Amino acid sequence: MEGQVWWPKYGDMEVSDAKKLKALEDENRRLKSLLADAHLDISMLKDINSKKW
């Protein structure tokens, strides 16, 4: 039964649509990672900028 959990969500999807969905999910994952890195860079720069030299 566990193996069929995906069927209600993806069962009527064409193969090309499933491939597009996977590509979009991969791109979304990559963009989220880039955004997290950018936020980390900004946080570090703010920390460096706030120190008295």
C-alpha distance (Angstrom), angle and dihedral (degrees) to the residues before:
residue distance angle dihedral
M1 . . .
E2 3.82 . .
G3 3.80 91.4 .
Q4 3.81 91.0 60.2
V5 3.80 97.7 54.1
W6 3.80 89.7 101.2
W7 3.81 93.6 55.6
P8 3.84 99.0 83.1
K9 3.80 90.7 51.0
Y10 3.82 101.9 37.6
G11 3.81 105.8 14.8
D12 3.79 97.3 100.5
M13 3.80 94.2 42.9
E14 3.79 121.3 114.4
V15 3.80 117.4 -123.7
S16 3.80 91.4 -112.4
D17 3.81 90.4 52.3
A18 3.80 91.1 49.8
K19 3.81 90.1 51.1
K20 3.81 90.9 49.4
L21 3.80 90.0 49.1
K22 3.80 91.6 50.7
A23 3.81 90.9 48.6
L24 3.81 90.6 50.1
E25 3.80 91.5 48.4
D26 3.81 90.4 50.1
E27 3.81 91.2 48.7
N28 3.80 90.5 47.5
R29 3.81 90.3 51.7
R30 3.82 90.8 49.6
L31 3.81 92.8 48.6
K32 3.81 92.0 48.4
S33 3.78 88.8 53.2
L34 3.81 91.6 49.8
L35 3.80 90.5 49.0
A36 3.80 91.6 50.1
D37 3.81 90.0 50.6
A38 3.80 91.0 49.2
H39 3.81 91.6 50.6
L40 3.79 89.6 50.2
D41 3.81 91.1 50.3
I42 3.81 91.0 49.7
S43 3.78 91.3 48.5
M44 3.81 91.8 51.1
L45 3.81 92.3 47.1
K46 3.81 91.3 50.2
D47 3.78 89.7 49.9
I48 3.81 92.2 49.7
N49 3.80 91.6 45.0
S50 3.80 92.8 52.2
K51 3.82 94.1 57.0
K52 3.77 119.1 97.3
W53 3.80 110.6 -121.7
